[in-house]
Amino acid sequence: TAYAYAAVQAQAAPVVTAPPTTAYVAPTTVYVPPTTAAPAQGEAAFLACVRMRESGGNYGAVSPDGLYRGAYQFHQGTWNNVASMAGRPDLVGVPPNLASPADQDLLAVTLYRAAGAAPWGGYCA
């Protein structure tokens, strides 16, 4: 029996390994609108020119006919489209002259990046 015991001890126990596992990591997508960056120096100068030309720098300005509002004299339809483009649905329907100066600047730079100086007649380009 000692022989049988020694034979049993001499046999190596099989090594059992668990199959490799990989943890599933759900993909994460973070949307960062391209217009959230501060205006570049040239854009800032352009926007300052447009503000002075369009409203005298008055963020609460309303054109005499009431069609254009805010520092950049946005038409409501244009404002709504640019707000959507900028990823700011909270600004759709808000009269431009009642939006914060930061929001007006954001939408103006968004429009400038999309269409250049043309929406403001090209005077400040």
Secondary structure, 3 states (H helix, E strand, C coil): CHHHHHHHHHCCCCCCCCCCCCCCCCCCCCCCCHHHCCCCHHHHHHHHHHHHHHHCCCCCCECCCCCEECCCCEEHHHHHHHHHHCCCHHHCCCCHHHCCHHHHHHHHHHHHHHHCCHHHCCCCC
